[in-house]
Amino acid sequence: MSGDLNSRCKDYLDSIPHDNVSFSFGNVDYNGSDFDIPRSSKDIVRGNNFGKHLANICGVFDIHFLNGRLSGDRCGEFVFSNDGASVVDYMIASSVLFKYITDFKVLSGDDSDHFQIAFSF
């Protein structure tokens, strides 16, 4: 999935970490994720409500942001520049696909105030 999602998710988790909540409360209705590739973002805003919801959806469905996580964009480059800069456009993929994705880049250009994002298999 990819596009302008108007979500600011600087450091929101996009996975549900494994924990021992079942020891305290019994069975849980979700599975923790083994996905642990760290993510960075140059965005100065921690997040917004759209970002919280998007990160929660990612955690529930075991899908994750490519932005700021793969070779070509390890520092989480800005993807939007108009009266400031932000990260609001994302490429998201299933954790199963991550082993096949070799690169992710934010491309420069002057066609729009949103920069193109691209990845390679």
C-alpha positions as a Markdown table, in Angstrom:
| # | Residue | x | y | z |
|---|---|---|---|---|
| 1 | Met | 0.0 | 0.0 | 0.0 |
| 2 | Ser | 1.4 | 3.4 | -0.8 |
| 3 | Gly | 0.2 | 7.0 | -1.0 |
| 4 | Asp | -0.4 | 10.3 | 0.7 |
| 5 | Leu | -2.0 | 9.1 | 3.9 |
| 6 | Asn | -1.8 | 12.5 | 5.8 |
| 7 | Ser | -0.6 | 10.5 | 8.8 |
| 8 | Arg | 2.3 | 11.6 | 10.9 |
| 9 | Cys | 3.8 | 8.6 | 12.6 |
| 10 | Lys | 7.3 | 9.6 | 13.6 |
| 11 | Asp | 7.9 | 7.1 | 16.4 |
| 12 | Tyr | 4.6 | 5.2 | 16.7 |
| 13 | Leu | 5.0 | 1.4 | 16.7 |
| 14 | Asp | 3.7 | -0.3 | 13.7 |
| 15 | Ser | 3.9 | -3.8 | 15.3 |
| 16 | Ile | 2.7 | -5.4 | 18.5 |
| 17 | Pro | 5.7 | -6.4 | 20.5 |
| 18 | His | 5.8 | -9.8 | 22.2 |
| 19 | Asp | 5.0 | -9.4 | 25.9 |
| 20 | Asn | 4.0 | -11.5 | 28.8 |
| 21 | Val | 0.5 | -10.0 | 29.4 |
| 22 | Ser | -1.0 | -13.5 | 29.3 |
| 23 | Phe | 0.7 | -14.3 | 32.6 |
| 24 | Ser | -1.2 | -11.5 | 34.3 |
| 25 | Phe | -4.6 | -11.5 | 32.5 |
| 26 | Gly | -4.9 | -15.0 | 30.9 |
| 27 | Asn | -5.2 | -15.6 | 27.2 |
| 28 | Val | -4.8 | -12.6 | 24.9 |
| 29 | Asp | -6.7 | -12.0 | 21.6 |
| 30 | Tyr | -3.7 | -10.8 | 19.6 |
| 31 | Asn | -0.4 | -12.2 | 18.6 |
| 32 | Gly | 2.8 | -10.4 | 19.1 |
| 33 | Ser | 5.0 | -9.7 | 16.1 |
| 34 | Asp | 8.6 | -11.0 | 15.5 |
| 35 | Phe | 9.1 | -8.0 | 13.2 |
| 36 | Asp | 11.9 | -5.9 | 14.7 |
| 37 | Ile | 13.5 | -3.8 | 12.0 |
| 38 | Pro | 14.1 | -0.3 | 13.6 |
| 39 | Arg | 12.6 | 2.8 | 11.8 |
| 40 | Ser | 13.7 | 6.4 | 11.7 |
| 41 | Ser | 12.0 | 9.6 | 10.7 |
| 42 | Lys | 13.2 | 13.2 | 10.2 |
| 43 | Asp | 9.7 | 14.4 | 10.9 |
| 44 | Ile | 9.7 | 16.8 | 13.9 |
| 45 | Val | 6.1 | 16.1 | 14.9 |
| 46 | Arg | 5.7 | 12.9 | 16.9 |
| 47 | Gly | 2.3 | 12.1 | 15.3 |
| 48 | Asn | -1.3 | 13.0 | 14.8 |
| 49 | Asn | -4.6 | 11.1 | 15.2 |
| 50 | Phe | -4.4 | 9.7 | 11.6 |
| 51 | Gly | -0.9 | 8.5 | 12.4 |
| 52 | Lys | -2.1 | 6.7 | 15.6 |
| 53 | His | -4.8 | 5.0 | 13.7 |
| 54 | Leu | -2.5 | 4.0 | 10.8 |
| 55 | Ala | 0.1 | 2.6 | 13.2 |
| 56 | Asn | -2.6 | 0.6 | 15.0 |
| 57 | Ile | -3.9 | -0.8 | 11.7 |
| 58 | Cys | -0.3 | -1.8 | 10.8 |
| 59 | Gly | 0.1 | -3.6 | 14.1 |
| 60 | Val | -3.2 | -5.5 | 13.8 |
| 61 | Phe | -2.6 | -6.7 | 10.3 |
| 62 | Asp | 1.2 | -7.2 | 10.6 |
| 63 | Ile | 2.1 | -4.7 | 7.9 |
| 64 | His | 4.9 | -2.1 | 8.3 |
| 65 | Phe | 6.3 | 1.2 | 7.0 |
| 66 | Leu | 9.1 | 0.9 | 4.5 |
| 67 | Asn | 9.9 | 4.6 | 5.1 |
| 68 | Gly | 13.0 | 5.1 | 7.3 |
| 69 | Arg | 13.7 | 1.4 | 7.5 |
| 70 | Leu | 15.5 | 0.1 | 4.5 |
| 71 | Ser | 18.7 | 0.9 | 2.6 |
| 72 | Gly | 18.3 | 4.1 | 0.7 |
| 73 | Asp | 16.2 | 5.8 | 3.4 |
| 74 | Arg | 17.7 | 4.8 | 6.8 |
| 75 | Cys | 17.1 | 8.3 | 8.3 |
| 76 | Gly | 13.4 | 8.6 | 7.2 |
| 77 | Glu | 13.6 | 11.5 | 4.7 |
| 78 | Phe | 10.9 | 14.1 | 4.3 |
| 79 | Val | 8.3 | 13.3 | 1.6 |
| 80 | Phe | 6.4 | 16.6 | 1.6 |
| 81 | Ser | 7.7 | 20.1 | 1.5 |
| 82 | Asn | 5.2 | 23.0 | 1.6 |
| 83 | Asp | 5.5 | 25.6 | 4.4 |
| 84 | Gly | 7.7 | 23.1 | 6.3 |
| 85 | Ala | 8.7 | 19.5 | 5.7 |
| 86 | Ser | 7.0 | 16.4 | 7.0 |
| 87 | Val | 6.6 | 12.6 | 6.5 |
| 88 | Val | 3.0 | 12.0 | 5.5 |
| 89 | Asp | 3.4 | 9.7 | 2.5 |
| 90 | Tyr | 4.1 | 6.1 | 3.2 |
| 91 | Met | 4.8 | 2.8 | 1.5 |
| 92 | Ile | 3.5 | -0.1 | 3.6 |
| 93 | Ala | 4.1 | -3.8 | 3.1 |
| 94 | Ser | 3.4 | -7.1 | 4.8 |
| 95 | Ser | 6.2 | -8.4 | 7.1 |
| 96 | Val | 6.3 | -11.5 | 4.9 |
| 97 | Leu | 7.4 | -9.3 | 1.9 |
| 98 | Phe | 10.2 | -7.4 | 3.7 |
| 99 | Lys | 12.7 | -10.1 | 3.0 |
| 100 | Tyr | 12.2 | -9.5 | -0.8 |
| 101 | Ile | 12.4 | -5.7 | -0.7 |
| 102 | Thr | 16.0 | -4.6 | -1.3 |
| 103 | Asp | 15.7 | -0.8 | -1.4 |
| 104 | Phe | 13.4 | 2.1 | -0.6 |
| 105 | Lys | 14.0 | 5.7 | -1.7 |
| 106 | Val | 12.5 | 9.1 | -1.5 |
| 107 | Leu | 13.2 | 10.7 | -4.9 |
| 108 | Ser | 13.8 | 14.4 | -5.5 |
| 109 | Gly | 11.7 | 16.3 | -8.0 |
| 110 | Asp | 9.9 | 19.6 | -8.5 |
| 111 | Asp | 6.7 | 18.3 | -10.1 |
| 112 | Ser | 4.8 | 18.5 | -6.8 |
| 113 | Asp | 5.2 | 19.4 | -3.2 |
| 114 | His | 5.1 | 15.6 | -2.5 |
| 115 | Phe | 8.2 | 13.7 | -3.4 |
| 116 | Gln | 8.0 | 10.3 | -5.2 |
| 117 | Ile | 8.7 | 7.2 | -3.2 |
| 118 | Ala | 10.0 | 4.0 | -4.8 |
| 119 | Phe | 11.2 | 0.6 | -3.8 |
| 120 | Ser | 12.9 | -2.4 | -5.4 |
| 121 | Phe | 12.3 | -6.1 | -5.1 |
